């Protein structure tokens, strides 16, 4: 499939920019113990990419036998999760192999870039500072900037709007079910980067890539297409 008229790249963060699954699991284990829930681990395949507040609401309701948690309770645990994750990320965050080189090649071709992440802004800042990637994005849209998190496409639509590029001319790079669904629903071309999902698990993406070099070849970054 030849690349369409791609004029901007919209990146997810977790699993696309940073290899974060291990420290998300570590901080969830701490948080679940503090919350007093019976859950001892999370089903990463099902929950990765889901907004933290949505997941916290589910966990709290399960813990309290169906009682709906208050917004204040959800926010309290959400901010605790942010603090824990920032502490870990600032020490151990590492980029996904190939990301830094790919992003620099994209920037060299004068393609605008955005980070569109279901994470909170403090966590995003901690990660980008640790891996030295802040200057690789023209704009950053976090979960704090949108009314509806992924799988709603709002975050990608807002990122494209900030870049002043039609969403149909954007490439979204995602790795999770909610993120892929959001990318496709936005009207962008959506690539599933296979850092978490197996190829047969991917649903709806326009194409799949095992690594950033495959995306670079699809975009013909070394040719004359862009």
PyMOL commands that place a pseudoatom at each C-alpha (Angstrom):
pseudoatom trace, name=CA, resn=UNK, resi=1, chain=A, elem=C, hetatm=0, pos=[0.000, 0.000, 0.000]
pseudoatom trace, name=CA, resn=UNK, resi=2, chain=A, elem=C, hetatm=0, pos=[1.696, 3.246, -1.068]
pseudoatom trace, name=CA, resn=UNK, resi=3, chain=A, elem=C, hetatm=0, pos=[1.675, 6.132, 1.409]
pseudoatom trace, name=CA, resn=UNK, resi=4, chain=A, elem=C, hetatm=0, pos=[-1.069, 8.732, 0.960]
pseudoatom trace, name=CA, resn=UNK, resi=5, chain=A, elem=C, hetatm=0, pos=[-0.357, 12.454, 1.219]
pseudoatom trace, name=CA, resn=UNK, resi=6, chain=A, elem=C, hetatm=0, pos=[1.053, 12.374, 4.761]
pseudoatom trace, name=CA, resn=UNK, resi=7, chain=A, elem=C, hetatm=0, pos=[1.794, 15.902, 5.971]
pseudoatom trace, name=CA, resn=UNK, resi=8, chain=A, elem=C, hetatm=0, pos=[2.117, 15.322, 9.744]
pseudoatom trace, name=CA, resn=UNK, resi=9, chain=A, elem=C, hetatm=0, pos=[2.842, 12.522, 12.215]
pseudoatom trace, name=CA, resn=UNK, resi=10, chain=A, elem=C, hetatm=0, pos=[0.791, 12.083, 15.408]
pseudoatom trace, name=CA, resn=UNK, resi=11, chain=A, elem=C, hetatm=0, pos=[2.470, 9.854, 17.994]
pseudoatom trace, name=CA, resn=UNK, resi=12, chain=A, elem=C, hetatm=0, pos=[0.986, 8.057, 20.954]
pseudoatom trace, name=CA, resn=UNK, resi=13, chain=A, elem=C, hetatm=0, pos=[3.478, 7.915, 23.835]
pseudoatom trace, name=CA, resn=UNK, resi=14, chain=A, elem=C, hetatm=0, pos=[3.283, 4.705, 25.889]
pseudoatom trace, name=CA, resn=UNK, resi=15, chain=A, elem=C, hetatm=0, pos=[4.520, 1.827, 23.746]
pseudoatom trace, name=CA, resn=UNK, resi=16, chain=A, elem=C, hetatm=0, pos=[5.321, 4.134, 20.814]
pseudoatom trace, name=CA, resn=UNK, resi=17, chain=A, elem=C, hetatm=0, pos=[7.712, 6.773, 22.153]
pseudoatom trace, name=CA, resn=UNK, resi=18, chain=A, elem=C, hetatm=0, pos=[8.676, 5.184, 25.458]
pseudoatom trace, name=CA, resn=UNK, resi=19, chain=A, elem=C, hetatm=0, pos=[8.963, 1.590, 26.658]
pseudoatom trace, name=CA, resn=UNK, resi=20, chain=A, elem=C, hetatm=0, pos=[6.758, 2.088, 29.697]
pseudoatom trace, name=CA, resn=UNK, resi=21, chain=A, elem=C, hetatm=0, pos=[4.817, -1.105, 30.278]
pseudoatom trace, name=CA, resn=UNK, resi=22, chain=A, elem=C, hetatm=0, pos=[7.102, -2.385, 33.020]
pseudoatom trace, name=CA, resn=UNK, resi=23, chain=A, elem=C, hetatm=0, pos=[7.018, 0.746, 35.150]
pseudoatom trace, name=CA, resn=UNK, resi=24, chain=A, elem=C, hetatm=0, pos=[3.284, 1.217, 34.650]
pseudoatom trace, name=CA, resn=UNK, resi=25, chain=A, elem=C, hetatm=0, pos=[2.821, -2.289, 36.031]
pseudoatom trace, name=CA, resn=UNK, resi=26, chain=A, elem=C, hetatm=0, pos=[5.142, -1.564, 38.943]
pseudoatom trace, name=CA, resn=UNK, resi=27, chain=A, elem=C, hetatm=0, pos=[3.262, 1.603, 39.897]
pseudoatom trace, name=CA, resn=UNK, resi=28, chain=A, elem=C, hetatm=0, pos=[-0.121, -0.089, 39.481]
pseudoatom trace, name=CA, resn=UNK, resi=29, chain=A, elem=C, hetatm=0, pos=[0.974, -2.811, 41.908]
pseudoatom trace, name=CA, resn=UNK, resi=30, chain=A, elem=C, hetatm=0, pos=[1.854, -0.161, 44.498]
pseudoatom trace, name=CA, resn=UNK, resi=31, chain=A, elem=C, hetatm=0, pos=[-1.369, 1.736, 43.883]
pseudoatom trace, name=CA, resn=UNK, resi=32, chain=A, elem=C, hetatm=0, pos=[-3.611, -1.345, 44.032]
pseudoatom trace, name=CA, resn=UNK, resi=33, chain=A, elem=C, hetatm=0, pos=[-2.084, -2.294, 47.372]
pseudoatom trace, name=CA, resn=UNK, resi=34, chain=A, elem=C, hetatm=0, pos=[-2.676, 1.229, 48.712]
pseudoatom trace, name=CA, resn=UNK, resi=35, chain=A, elem=C, hetatm=0, pos=[-6.271, 1.153, 47.463]
pseudoatom trace, name=CA, resn=UNK, resi=36, chain=A, elem=C, hetatm=0, pos=[-6.977, -2.075, 49.308]
pseudoatom trace, name=CA, resn=UNK, resi=37, chain=A, elem=C, hetatm=0, pos=[-8.380, -3.817, 46.232]
pseudoatom trace, name=CA, resn=UNK, resi=38, chain=A, elem=C, hetatm=0, pos=[-8.275, -7.561, 45.747]
pseudoatom trace, name=CA, resn=UNK, resi=39, chain=A, elem=C, hetatm=0, pos=[-6.712, -7.111, 42.342]
pseudoatom trace, name=CA, resn=UNK, resi=40, chain=A, elem=C, hetatm=0, pos=[-3.028, -7.926, 42.417]
pseudoatom trace, name=CA, resn=UNK, resi=41, chain=A, elem=C, hetatm=0, pos=[-2.256, -7.301, 38.747]
pseudoatom trace, name=CA, resn=UNK, resi=42, chain=A, elem=C, hetatm=0, pos=[-3.749, -5.797, 35.631]
pseudoatom trace, name=CA, resn=UNK, resi=43, chain=A, elem=C, hetatm=0, pos=[-4.594, -7.450, 32.339]
pseudoatom trace, name=CA, resn=UNK, resi=44, chain=A, elem=C, hetatm=0, pos=[-2.218, -5.357, 30.246]
pseudoatom trace, name=CA, resn=UNK, resi=45, chain=A, elem=C, hetatm=0, pos=[-3.576, -6.506, 26.897]
pseudoatom trace, name=CA, resn=UNK, resi=46, chain=A, elem=C, hetatm=0, pos=[-7.071, -5.340, 27.869]
pseudoatom trace, name=CA, resn=UNK, resi=47, chain=A, elem=C, hetatm=0, pos=[-6.226, -2.149, 29.750]
pseudoatom trace, name=CA, resn=UNK, resi=48, chain=A, elem=C, hetatm=0, pos=[-3.101, -0.707, 28.141]
pseudoatom trace, name=CA, resn=UNK, resi=49, chain=A, elem=C, hetatm=0, pos=[-4.032, 2.503, 26.379]
pseudoatom trace, name=CA, resn=UNK, resi=50, chain=A, elem=C, hetatm=0, pos=[-7.182, 3.037, 28.432]
pseudoatom trace, name=CA, resn=UNK, resi=51, chain=A, elem=C, hetatm=0, pos=[-7.476, 6.350, 30.273]
pseudoatom trace, name=CA, resn=UNK, resi=52, chain=A, elem=C, hetatm=0, pos=[-6.349, 5.994, 33.890]
pseudoatom trace, name=CA, resn=UNK, resi=53, chain=A, elem=C, hetatm=0, pos=[-9.466, 7.655, 35.300]
pseudoatom trace, name=CA, resn=UNK, resi=54, chain=A, elem=C, hetatm=0, pos=[-11.699, 5.139, 33.500]
pseudoatom trace, name=CA, resn=UNK, resi=55, chain=A, elem=C, hetatm=0, pos=[-9.675, 2.245, 34.860]
pseudoatom trace, name=CA, resn=UNK, resi=56, chain=A, elem=C, hetatm=0, pos=[-9.671, 3.697, 38.390]
pseudoatom trace, name=CA, resn=UNK, resi=57, chain=A, elem=C, hetatm=0, pos=[-13.457, 4.049, 38.283]
pseudoatom trace, name=CA, resn=UNK, resi=58, chain=A, elem=C, hetatm=0, pos=[-13.762, 0.379, 37.332]
pseudoatom trace, name=CA, resn=UNK, resi=59, chain=A, elem=C, hetatm=0, pos=[-11.364, -0.777, 40.066]
pseudoatom trace, name=CA, resn=UNK, resi=60, chain=A, elem=C, hetatm=0, pos=[-13.021, 1.324, 42.785]
pseudoatom trace, name=CA, resn=UNK, resi=61, chain=A, elem=C, hetatm=0, pos=[-16.500, 0.148, 41.817]
pseudoatom trace, name=CA, resn=UNK, resi=62, chain=A, elem=C, hetatm=0, pos=[-15.294, -3.459, 41.880]
pseudoatom trace, name=CA, resn=UNK, resi=63, chain=A, elem=C, hetatm=0, pos=[-13.654, -2.963, 45.289]
pseudoatom trace, name=CA, resn=UNK, resi=64, chain=A, elem=C, hetatm=0, pos=[-16.800, -1.405, 46.733]
pseudoatom trace, name=CA, resn=UNK, resi=65, chain=A, elem=C, hetatm=0, pos=[-19.214, -4.004, 45.341]
pseudoatom trace, name=CA, resn=UNK, resi=66, chain=A, elem=C, hetatm=0, pos=[-20.667, -1.797, 42.645]
pseudoatom trace, name=CA, resn=UNK, resi=67, chain=A, elem=C, hetatm=0, pos=[-20.815, 1.509, 44.527]
pseudoatom trace, name=CA, resn=UNK, resi=68, chain=A, elem=C, hetatm=0, pos=[-20.134, 4.376, 42.128]
pseudoatom trace, name=CA, resn=UNK, resi=69, chain=A, elem=C, hetatm=0, pos=[-16.958, 6.223, 43.246]
pseudoatom trace, name=CA, resn=UNK, resi=70, chain=A, elem=C, hetatm=0, pos=[-17.098, 9.989, 43.596]
pseudoatom trace, name=CA, resn=UNK, resi=71, chain=A, elem=C, hetatm=0, pos=[-15.188, 12.244, 41.241]
pseudoatom trace, name=CA, resn=UNK, resi=72, chain=A, elem=C, hetatm=0, pos=[-13.069, 13.420, 44.183]
pseudoatom trace, name=CA, resn=UNK, resi=73, chain=A, elem=C, hetatm=0, pos=[-12.096, 9.847, 45.037]
pseudoatom trace, name=CA, resn=UNK, resi=74, chain=A, elem=C, hetatm=0, pos=[-11.126, 9.096, 41.456]
pseudoatom trace, name=CA, resn=UNK, resi=75, chain=A, elem=C, hetatm=0, pos=[-9.083, 12.300, 41.243]
pseudoatom trace, name=CA, resn=UNK, resi=76, chain=A, elem=C, hetatm=0, pos=[-7.284, 11.538, 44.503]
pseudoatom trace, name=CA, resn=UNK, resi=77, chain=A, elem=C, hetatm=0, pos=[-6.129, 8.153, 43.264]
pseudoatom trace, name=CA, resn=UNK, resi=78, chain=A, elem=C, hetatm=0, pos=[-5.408, 9.524, 39.800]
pseudoatom trace, name=CA, resn=UNK, resi=79, chain=A, elem=C, hetatm=0, pos=[-3.000, 12.102, 41.195]
pseudoatom trace, name=CA, resn=UNK, resi=80, chain=A, elem=C, hetatm=0, pos=[-1.373, 9.459, 43.377]
pseudoatom trace, name=CA, resn=UNK, resi=81, chain=A, elem=C, hetatm=0, pos=[-0.818, 7.315, 40.270]
pseudoatom trace, name=CA, resn=UNK, resi=82, chain=A, elem=C, hetatm=0, pos=[0.709, 10.300, 38.447]
pseudoatom trace, name=CA, resn=UNK, resi=83, chain=A, elem=C, hetatm=0, pos=[3.120, 10.968, 41.327]
pseudoatom trace, name=CA, resn=UNK, resi=84, chain=A, elem=C, hetatm=0, pos=[4.228, 7.341, 41.516]
pseudoatom trace, name=CA, resn=UNK, resi=85, chain=A, elem=C, hetatm=0, pos=[4.655, 7.001, 37.756]
pseudoatom trace, name=CA, resn=UNK, resi=86, chain=A, elem=C, hetatm=0, pos=[6.592, 10.253, 37.409]
pseudoatom trace, name=CA, resn=UNK, resi=87, chain=A, elem=C, hetatm=0, pos=[8.972, 9.151, 40.134]
pseudoatom trace, name=CA, resn=UNK, resi=88, chain=A, elem=C, hetatm=0, pos=[9.708, 5.901, 38.322]
pseudoatom trace, name=CA, resn=UNK, resi=89, chain=A, elem=C, hetatm=0, pos=[9.777, 7.396, 34.809]
pseudoatom trace, name=CA, resn=UNK, resi=90, chain=A, elem=C, hetatm=0, pos=[12.283, 10.067, 35.764]
pseudoatom trace, name=CA, resn=UNK, resi=91, chain=A, elem=C, hetatm=0, pos=[14.695, 7.290, 36.737]
pseudoatom trace, name=CA, resn=UNK, resi=92, chain=A, elem=C, hetatm=0, pos=[14.163, 4.460, 34.257]
pseudoatom trace, name=CA, resn=UNK, resi=93, chain=A, elem=C, hetatm=0, pos=[12.241, 5.635, 31.151]
pseudoatom trace, name=CA, resn=UNK, resi=94, chain=A, elem=C, hetatm=0, pos=[13.850, 4.550, 27.878]
pseudoatom trace, name=CA, resn=UNK, resi=95, chain=A, elem=C, hetatm=0, pos=[12.737, 5.258, 24.306]
pseudoatom trace, name=CA, resn=UNK, resi=96, chain=A, elem=C, hetatm=0, pos=[11.252, 2.567, 22.098]
pseudoatom trace, name=CA, resn=UNK, resi=97, chain=A, elem=C, hetatm=0, pos=[14.085, 1.292, 19.884]
pseudoatom trace, name=CA, resn=UNK, resi=98, chain=A, elem=C, hetatm=0, pos=[14.262, 3.300, 16.695]
pseudoatom trace, name=CA, resn=UNK, resi=99, chain=A, elem=C, hetatm=0, pos=[11.961, 6.109, 17.827]
pseudoatom trace, name=CA, resn=UNK, resi=100, chain=A, elem=C, hetatm=0, pos=[14.557, 8.841, 18.291]
pseudoatom trace, name=CA, resn=UNK, resi=101, chain=A, elem=C, hetatm=0, pos=[16.175, 8.213, 14.907]
pseudoatom trace, name=CA, resn=UNK, resi=102, chain=A, elem=C, hetatm=0, pos=[12.779, 8.029, 13.163]
pseudoatom trace, name=CA, resn=UNK, resi=103, chain=A, elem=C, hetatm=0, pos=[11.533, 11.244, 14.764]
pseudoatom trace, name=CA, resn=UNK, resi=104, chain=A, elem=C, hetatm=0, pos=[14.710, 13.086, 13.804]
pseudoatom trace, name=CA, resn=UNK, resi=105, chain=A, elem=C, hetatm=0, pos=[14.387, 11.888, 10.218]
pseudoatom trace, name=CA, resn=UNK, resi=106, chain=A, elem=C, hetatm=0, pos=[10.783, 13.082, 10.175]
pseudoatom trace, name=CA, resn=UNK, resi=107, chain=A, elem=C, hetatm=0, pos=[11.845, 16.466, 11.541]
pseudoatom trace, name=CA, resn=UNK, resi=108, chain=A, elem=C, hetatm=0, pos=[14.591, 16.710, 8.946]
pseudoatom trace, name=CA, resn=UNK, resi=109, chain=A, elem=C, hetatm=0, pos=[11.929, 16.341, 6.250]
pseudoatom trace, name=CA, resn=UNK, resi=110, chain=A, elem=C, hetatm=0, pos=[10.040, 19.291, 7.805]
pseudoatom trace, name=CA, resn=UNK, resi=111, chain=A, elem=C, hetatm=0, pos=[6.982, 17.197, 8.740]
pseudoatom trace, name=CA, resn=UNK, resi=112, chain=A, elem=C, hetatm=0, pos=[5.088, 18.635, 11.730]
pseudoatom trace, name=CA, resn=UNK, resi=113, chain=A, elem=C, hetatm=0, pos=[4.797, 16.270, 14.705]
pseudoatom trace, name=CA, resn=UNK, resi=114, chain=A, elem=C, hetatm=0, pos=[2.478, 15.989, 17.684]
pseudoatom trace, name=CA, resn=UNK, resi=115, chain=A, elem=C, hetatm=0, pos=[2.369, 13.821, 20.775]
pseudoatom trace, name=CA, resn=UNK, resi=116, chain=A, elem=C, hetatm=0, pos=[-1.202, 12.742, 21.572]
pseudoatom trace, name=CA, resn=UNK, resi=117, chain=A, elem=C, hetatm=0, pos=[-1.187, 10.714, 24.760]
pseudoatom trace, name=CA, resn=UNK, resi=118, chain=A, elem=C, hetatm=0, pos=[-3.743, 9.360, 27.215]
pseudoatom trace, name=CA, resn=UNK, resi=119, chain=A, elem=C, hetatm=0, pos=[-1.189, 10.185, 29.924]
pseudoatom trace, name=CA, resn=UNK, resi=120, chain=A, elem=C, hetatm=0, pos=[-1.248, 13.284, 32.117]
pseudoatom trace, name=CA, resn=UNK, resi=121, chain=A, elem=C, hetatm=0, pos=[1.016, 16.223, 31.305]
pseudoatom trace, name=CA, resn=UNK, resi=122, chain=A, elem=C, hetatm=0, pos=[3.322, 15.838, 34.361]
pseudoatom trace, name=CA, resn=UNK, resi=123, chain=A, elem=C, hetatm=0, pos=[4.049, 12.242, 33.341]
pseudoatom trace, name=CA, resn=UNK, resi=124, chain=A, elem=C, hetatm=0, pos=[4.603, 13.215, 29.711]
pseudoatom trace, name=CA, resn=UNK, resi=125, chain=A, elem=C, hetatm=0, pos=[7.052, 15.931, 30.775]
pseudoatom trace, name=CA, resn=UNK, resi=126, chain=A, elem=C, hetatm=0, pos=[8.952, 13.514, 33.027]
pseudoatom trace, name=CA, resn=UNK, resi=127, chain=A, elem=C, hetatm=0, pos=[9.277, 10.962, 30.224]
pseudoatom trace, name=CA, resn=UNK, resi=128, chain=A, elem=C, hetatm=0, pos=[10.340, 13.418, 27.521]
pseudoatom trace, name=CA, resn=UNK, resi=129, chain=A, elem=C, hetatm=0, pos=[12.904, 15.006, 29.835]
pseudoatom trace, name=CA, resn=UNK, resi=130, chain=A, elem=C, hetatm=0, pos=[14.386, 11.600, 30.685]
pseudoatom trace, name=CA, resn=UNK, resi=131, chain=A, elem=C, hetatm=0, pos=[14.700, 10.407, 27.064]
pseudoatom trace, name=CA, resn=UNK, resi=132, chain=A, elem=C, hetatm=0, pos=[15.663, 13.799, 25.615]
pseudoatom trace, name=CA, resn=UNK, resi=133, chain=A, elem=C, hetatm=0, pos=[12.730, 14.046, 23.214]
pseudoatom trace, name=CA, resn=UNK, resi=134, chain=A, elem=C, hetatm=0, pos=[10.926, 17.272, 24.079]
pseudoatom trace, name=CA, resn=UNK, resi=135, chain=A, elem=C, hetatm=0, pos=[12.190, 19.149, 21.024]
pseudoatom trace, name=CA, resn=UNK, resi=136, chain=A, elem=C, hetatm=0, pos=[10.915, 16.426, 18.690]
pseudoatom trace, name=CA, resn=UNK, resi=137, chain=A, elem=C, hetatm=0, pos=[7.272, 17.559, 18.957]
pseudoatom trace, name=CA, resn=UNK, resi=138, chain=A, elem=C, hetatm=0, pos=[5.651, 20.743, 17.717]
pseudoatom trace, name=CA, resn=UNK, resi=139, chain=A, elem=C, hetatm=0, pos=[2.728, 20.296, 20.096]
pseudoatom trace, name=CA, resn=UNK, resi=140, chain=A, elem=C, hetatm=0, pos=[1.640, 18.000, 22.923]
pseudoatom trace, name=CA, resn=UNK, resi=141, chain=A, elem=C, hetatm=0, pos=[-1.955, 17.014, 23.664]
pseudoatom trace, name=CA, resn=UNK, resi=142, chain=A, elem=C, hetatm=0, pos=[-2.501, 15.122, 26.921]
pseudoatom trace, name=CA, resn=UNK, resi=143, chain=A, elem=C, hetatm=0, pos=[-5.531, 13.558, 28.528]
pseudoatom trace, name=CA, resn=UNK, resi=144, chain=A, elem=C, hetatm=0, pos=[-5.845, 16.786, 30.530]
pseudoatom trace, name=CA, resn=UNK, resi=145, chain=A, elem=C, hetatm=0, pos=[-6.640, 18.687, 27.316]
pseudoatom trace, name=CA, resn=UNK, resi=146, chain=A, elem=C, hetatm=0, pos=[-9.626, 16.660, 26.110]
pseudoatom trace, name=CA, resn=UNK, resi=147, chain=A, elem=C, hetatm=0, pos=[-13.158, 15.978, 27.288]
pseudoatom trace, name=CA, resn=UNK, resi=148, chain=A, elem=C, hetatm=0, pos=[-13.271, 12.443, 25.892]
pseudoatom trace, name=CA, resn=UNK, resi=149, chain=A, elem=C, hetatm=0, pos=[-10.246, 10.107, 26.139]
pseudoatom trace, name=CA, resn=UNK, resi=150, chain=A, elem=C, hetatm=0, pos=[-9.322, 7.385, 23.667]
pseudoatom trace, name=CA, resn=UNK, resi=151, chain=A, elem=C, hetatm=0, pos=[-10.996, 5.482, 21.994]
pseudoatom trace, name=CA, resn=UNK, resi=152, chain=A, elem=C, hetatm=0, pos=[-12.756, 8.784, 21.257]
pseudoatom trace, name=CA, resn=UNK, resi=153, chain=A, elem=C, hetatm=0, pos=[-10.808, 10.496, 18.431]
pseudoatom trace, name=CA, resn=UNK, resi=154, chain=A, elem=C, hetatm=0, pos=[-10.851, 13.968, 20.069]
pseudoatom trace, name=CA, resn=UNK, resi=155, chain=A, elem=C, hetatm=0, pos=[-7.186, 13.903, 21.056]
pseudoatom trace, name=CA, resn=UNK, resi=156, chain=A, elem=C, hetatm=0, pos=[-6.003, 13.289, 17.475]
pseudoatom trace, name=CA, resn=UNK, resi=157, chain=A, elem=C, hetatm=0, pos=[-8.420, 15.805, 16.013]
pseudoatom trace, name=CA, resn=UNK, resi=158, chain=A, elem=C, hetatm=0, pos=[-7.124, 18.426, 18.441]
pseudoatom trace, name=CA, resn=UNK, resi=159, chain=A, elem=C, hetatm=0, pos=[-3.500, 17.563, 17.638]
pseudoatom trace, name=CA, resn=UNK, resi=160, chain=A, elem=C, hetatm=0, pos=[-4.123, 17.960, 13.903]
pseudoatom trace, name=CA, resn=UNK, resi=161, chain=A, elem=C, hetatm=0, pos=[-5.942, 21.234, 14.491]
pseudoatom trace, name=CA, resn=UNK, resi=162, chain=A, elem=C, hetatm=0, pos=[-3.030, 22.596, 16.519]
pseudoatom trace, name=CA, resn=UNK, resi=163, chain=A, elem=C, hetatm=0, pos=[-0.670, 21.702, 13.688]
pseudoatom trace, name=CA, resn=UNK, resi=164, chain=A, elem=C, hetatm=0, pos=[-3.070, 23.275, 11.171]
pseudoatom trace, name=CA, resn=UNK, resi=165, chain=A, elem=C, hetatm=0, pos=[-3.011, 20.074, 9.101]
pseudoatom trace, name=CA, resn=UNK, resi=166, chain=A, elem=C, hetatm=0, pos=[-6.198, 18.282, 7.946]
pseudoatom trace, name=CA, resn=UNK, resi=167, chain=A, elem=C, hetatm=0, pos=[-6.596, 15.054, 9.895]
pseudoatom trace, name=CA, resn=UNK, resi=168, chain=A, elem=C, hetatm=0, pos=[-6.928, 13.104, 6.639]
pseudoatom trace, name=CA, resn=UNK, resi=169, chain=A, elem=C, hetatm=0, pos=[-3.323, 14.103, 5.877]
pseudoatom trace, name=CA, resn=UNK, resi=170, chain=A, elem=C, hetatm=0, pos=[-1.974, 12.819, 9.218]
pseudoatom trace, name=CA, resn=UNK, resi=171, chain=A, elem=C, hetatm=0, pos=[-0.397, 9.512, 10.126]
pseudoatom trace, name=CA, resn=UNK, resi=172, chain=A, elem=C, hetatm=0, pos=[-1.269, 8.254, 13.622]
pseudoatom trace, name=CA, resn=UNK, resi=173, chain=A, elem=C, hetatm=0, pos=[1.162, 5.771, 15.197]
pseudoatom trace, name=CA, resn=UNK, resi=174, chain=A, elem=C, hetatm=0, pos=[-0.465, 3.706, 17.955]
pseudoatom trace, name=CA, resn=UNK, resi=175, chain=A, elem=C, hetatm=0, pos=[0.076, 0.419, 19.758]
pseudoatom trace, name=CA, resn=UNK, resi=176, chain=A, elem=C, hetatm=0, pos=[-3.118, -0.289, 21.747]
pseudoatom trace, name=CA, resn=UNK, resi=177, chain=A, elem=C, hetatm=0, pos=[-6.716, -1.185, 20.939]
pseudoatom trace, name=CA, resn=UNK, resi=178, chain=A, elem=C, hetatm=0, pos=[-8.178, 2.102, 22.287]
pseudoatom trace, name=CA, resn=UNK, resi=179, chain=A, elem=C, hetatm=0, pos=[-5.533, 4.163, 20.516]
pseudoatom trace, name=CA, resn=UNK, resi=180, chain=A, elem=C, hetatm=0, pos=[-5.933, 2.389, 17.186]
pseudoatom trace, name=CA, resn=UNK, resi=181, chain=A, elem=C, hetatm=0, pos=[-9.709, 2.796, 17.404]
pseudoatom trace, name=CA, resn=UNK, resi=182, chain=A, elem=C, hetatm=0, pos=[-9.264, 6.522, 18.101]
pseudoatom trace, name=CA, resn=UNK, resi=183, chain=A, elem=C, hetatm=0, pos=[-6.797, 6.951, 15.240]
pseudoatom trace, name=CA, resn=UNK, resi=184, chain=A, elem=C, hetatm=0, pos=[-9.046, 5.232, 12.722]
pseudoatom trace, name=CA, resn=UNK, resi=185, chain=A, elem=C, hetatm=0, pos=[-12.159, 7.095, 13.926]
pseudoatom trace, name=CA, resn=UNK, resi=186, chain=A, elem=C, hetatm=0, pos=[-10.356, 10.425, 13.570]
pseudoatom trace, name=CA, resn=UNK, resi=187, chain=A, elem=C, hetatm=0, pos=[-10.040, 9.990, 9.815]
pseudoatom trace, name=CA, resn=UNK, resi=188, chain=A, elem=C, hetatm=0, pos=[-6.245, 9.789, 9.858]
pseudoatom trace, name=CA, resn=UNK, resi=189, chain=A, elem=C, hetatm=0, pos=[-4.189, 6.975, 8.403]
pseudoatom trace, name=CA, resn=UNK, resi=190, chain=A, elem=C, hetatm=0, pos=[-3.418, 4.719, 11.359]
pseudoatom trace, name=CA, resn=UNK, resi=191, chain=A, elem=C, hetatm=0, pos=[-0.365, 2.518, 11.791]
pseudoatom trace, name=CA, resn=UNK, resi=192, chain=A, elem=C, hetatm=0, pos=[-0.324, -0.178, 14.471]
pseudoatom trace, name=CA, resn=UNK, resi=193, chain=A, elem=C, hetatm=0, pos=[3.198, -0.407, 15.883]
pseudoatom trace, name=CA, resn=UNK, resi=194, chain=A, elem=C, hetatm=0, pos=[3.605, -3.962, 17.166]
pseudoatom trace, name=CA, resn=UNK, resi=195, chain=A, elem=C, hetatm=0, pos=[5.262, -3.263, 20.510]
pseudoatom trace, name=CA, resn=UNK, resi=196, chain=A, elem=C, hetatm=0, pos=[2.406, -4.751, 22.563]
pseudoatom trace, name=CA, resn=UNK, resi=197, chain=A, elem=C, hetatm=0, pos=[-0.131, -6.432, 20.297]
pseudoatom trace, name=CA, resn=UNK, resi=198, chain=A, elem=C, hetatm=0, pos=[0.483, -9.449, 18.115]
pseudoatom trace, name=CA, resn=UNK, resi=199, chain=A, elem=C, hetatm=0, pos=[-0.286, -8.950, 14.401]
pseudoatom trace, name=CA, resn=UNK, resi=200, chain=A, elem=C, hetatm=0, pos=[-3.401, -11.123, 14.591]
pseudoatom trace, name=CA, resn=UNK, resi=201, chain=A, elem=C, hetatm=0, pos=[-4.744, -9.054, 17.498]
pseudoatom trace, name=CA, resn=UNK, resi=202, chain=A, elem=C, hetatm=0, pos=[-4.737, -5.750, 15.596]
pseudoatom trace, name=CA, resn=UNK, resi=203, chain=A, elem=C, hetatm=0, pos=[-8.160, -4.582, 14.474]
pseudoatom trace, name=CA, resn=UNK, resi=204, chain=A, elem=C, hetatm=0, pos=[-8.915, -1.707, 12.129]
pseudoatom trace, name=CA, resn=UNK, resi=205, chain=A, elem=C, hetatm=0, pos=[-5.463, -0.198, 11.547]
pseudoatom trace, name=CA, resn=UNK, resi=206, chain=A, elem=C, hetatm=0, pos=[-4.615, 0.704, 7.972]
pseudoatom trace, name=CA, resn=UNK, resi=207, chain=A, elem=C, hetatm=0, pos=[-1.273, -1.053, 8.230]
pseudoatom trace, name=CA, resn=UNK, resi=208, chain=A, elem=C, hetatm=0, pos=[0.997, -2.737, 10.778]
pseudoatom trace, name=CA, resn=UNK, resi=209, chain=A, elem=C, hetatm=0, pos=[4.707, -2.258, 11.433]
pseudoatom trace, name=CA, resn=UNK, resi=210, chain=A, elem=C, hetatm=0, pos=[7.065, -4.294, 13.568]
pseudoatom trace, name=CA, resn=UNK, resi=211, chain=A, elem=C, hetatm=0, pos=[9.382, -1.324, 14.088]
pseudoatom trace, name=CA, resn=UNK, resi=212, chain=A, elem=C, hetatm=0, pos=[10.028, 2.268, 13.081]
pseudoatom trace, name=CA, resn=UNK, resi=213, chain=A, elem=C, hetatm=0, pos=[12.243, 1.280, 10.165]
pseudoatom trace, name=CA, resn=UNK, resi=214, chain=A, elem=C, hetatm=0, pos=[9.231, -0.355, 8.511]
pseudoatom trace, name=CA, resn=UNK, resi=215, chain=A, elem=C, hetatm=0, pos=[7.236, 2.865, 8.987]
pseudoatom trace, name=CA, resn=UNK, resi=216, chain=A, elem=C, hetatm=0, pos=[10.115, 4.882, 7.518]
pseudoatom trace, name=CA, resn=UNK, resi=217, chain=A, elem=C, hetatm=0, pos=[10.172, 2.618, 4.455]
pseudoatom trace, name=CA, resn=UNK, resi=218, chain=A, elem=C, hetatm=0, pos=[6.387, 2.918, 4.078]
pseudoatom trace, name=CA, resn=UNK, resi=219, chain=A, elem=C, hetatm=0, pos=[6.699, 6.702, 4.211]
pseudoatom trace, name=CA, resn=UNK, resi=220, chain=A, elem=C, hetatm=0, pos=[9.609, 6.552, 1.771]
pseudoatom trace, name=CA, resn=UNK, resi=221, chain=A, elem=C, hetatm=0, pos=[11.591, 8.871, 4.021]
pseudoatom trace, name=CA, resn=UNK, resi=222, chain=A, elem=C, hetatm=0, pos=[14.717, 8.277, 1.942]
pseudoatom trace, name=CA, resn=UNK, resi=223, chain=A, elem=C, hetatm=0, pos=[12.922, 8.839, -1.351]
pseudoatom trace, name=CA, resn=UNK, resi=224, chain=A, elem=C, hetatm=0, pos=[11.140, 11.733, -2.991]
pseudoatom trace, name=CA, resn=UNK, resi=225, chain=A, elem=C, hetatm=0, pos=[7.596, 10.946, -1.944]
pseudoatom trace, name=CA, resn=UNK, resi=226, chain=A, elem=C, hetatm=0, pos=[7.330, 13.331, 1.004]
for i in range(1, 226): cmd.bond("trace and resi %d" % i, "trace and resi %d" % (i + 1))
show_as sticks, trace
zoom trace
